């Protein structure tokens, strides 16, 4: 039973290390992985595999490691849900990138987002230029939310349509 407990403990230790390392070595925007980031994550997972299972390359050893990872991941999610401080420590907090058409340059540098990336996100959300944007936020999941005049007009139009539909039902 000791070899199985060893696999569990090593797997949990590796999981915690990887989560903290990714957080502290600057990868806040996991949702926007580049090819380099993806290759890095694949190589990291390969490099720590032996640290988790040791000499045990059996099916049981792999299943024990995978089960330990699933369990620690579920526990981590529960802890992040229950503790706002831990959640912010691990996942970070949203970061305002644009406010009323003005770029928050310091925040762009902090998030390591280029102007080209920001402009692309603005265009993806239907705004022609940064000055059209009321608010752009880098969310904790790495997505950039953009609210603009077009958004306000579309929202008002949808609300009116919903009221008409509700009256007719």
N, C-alpha and C positions, 0 to 999 in steps of 0.2 A: 504493500500500500504506500510505502514511503516514496517510491519512484513516481507514482501518480500524483501525490501531494507536491512533490518537487516540480513536476511539469506545471501544475496549477499555479504554484507560487511564482515560478519563473515567467509564465505567460502573463500573469497579472502585473508583475514588475515591468515587463517589456511594454505592455499596453500603456501603463501610466507614464513610462518614460517617453514613448512615442507621442502621446497626446501633449505632454508638457513641452517636448522638444519642438514639435510643429508649432505650437502656440508661441513659444518664446523666440524661435528663429525666424519669425516674420511671416508665416503663412496664415494670414487672417482670412483671405478670400478663397476658401476651398472650392466654392462653387465655380470659380473662374480659373481652374487649373490650366496651366500651359503644358506643352509637351515636356518641357524640362521638369516641371513639378511632378507630372505623372511618372516619368522615368525615375525620378528621385524616390518617390513613394514606393514604387515597385522594387527598387534596389534595396531600400531600407527594410522592407518586409522580408526580402530574401536574406539579408545580412543578419537579421535577428532570429531567423527560424531555428537555427541550432541552439541559440541561447534559451529558447523556450523548451524544446524537447530533449536537448542534450544528445546522448548516444541512442536514445530510444527513437528509432525510425519506423516503429511498427504502426499499423493502422490504429491500434488502441491509443498509442502515444499522440498521434495526430488528432484523433477525435477528442481526447482529453484536453489538449491545448485549445482546439477550436471551441469546445464547450466552455472552458474557462474564459476565453475571450468573449463569447456571447454573454455569459453571465456578468462579467465585469462591465461590459458595455451597457447592459440593462441596468445594472446598479448605478453606473455613472449617470445615465439619463435620469433616473429617479432622483439622484442627489442634485443634479443640475436643475431639475424642475422645482425641487423643494427649497433650494438655497440660491437666492438672487446673487449674493456675494460670490459664491463659488461659480455660478453660471457666468457672471461677468469676468471673473478671474480667468476662467478657462476659455470662454468663447469671445470675450471682449464685449464691447458695446457699440451700438450704431454710431456712425461718424458722419456728420453733416459735411457734404462736399460743395454744395451750391446753396446759397440762400438769396432769394430775390434777384436772381440773375448774376450774382457775384460769386466767383470761385473762392473757396476757402483754401488757399494755397498751402497753408501749414498742414491742414488735414490731408490734402492730396499727398504731400511729402510723407506724412506719418503712415498713410496707407500704401505708399509706394505705387500710386496710380498716376500714369502719365496723362497729360492733357489730351493726347490722342485717344486713350482709352475712355476718358471721361466724355469727350465729344461723341465717340461711338455709342456710348450708353445713352446719351441724350437723344441722338438720332433714332436709336432703337425704340425709344419711348415716344416718338412722334414729334419731338420738338426740333425746330430747324437750327436753332443756335442756343448757346448757353444763356444768353440774355433773356430768352423766352421761358426759362425754367424758374419756377418759384422755389422749389426745394428738391435737392438730390441728396440721398442718404446712402452710404455704404452700410448695408445691413450685416448682421453678425454671420449670416450664412454666405456672405460674399457677393450677393446680388446688389445691384445699385437700383434703388427706387427713385423714380423721377416724377415729380408733380409739376405740371405747367398749366398755362391758360387753356390749352387744348383739353387737358384732363378735367379742369373745372367745367368747361362747356359740355364735355361728354357726360360728366357725372350729372349735371343739371338736366340734360336731355334724357338720360336714362331714368332719372327720378320722375320726370314728367310722364314718360312712357309707362313706368310702373304704376303711377297713379291712375292713368287712363285704363290700363289693364285691370287693376283692382276694382275700379268702379263698374266695369262691364261684367264682372263675375258674380 
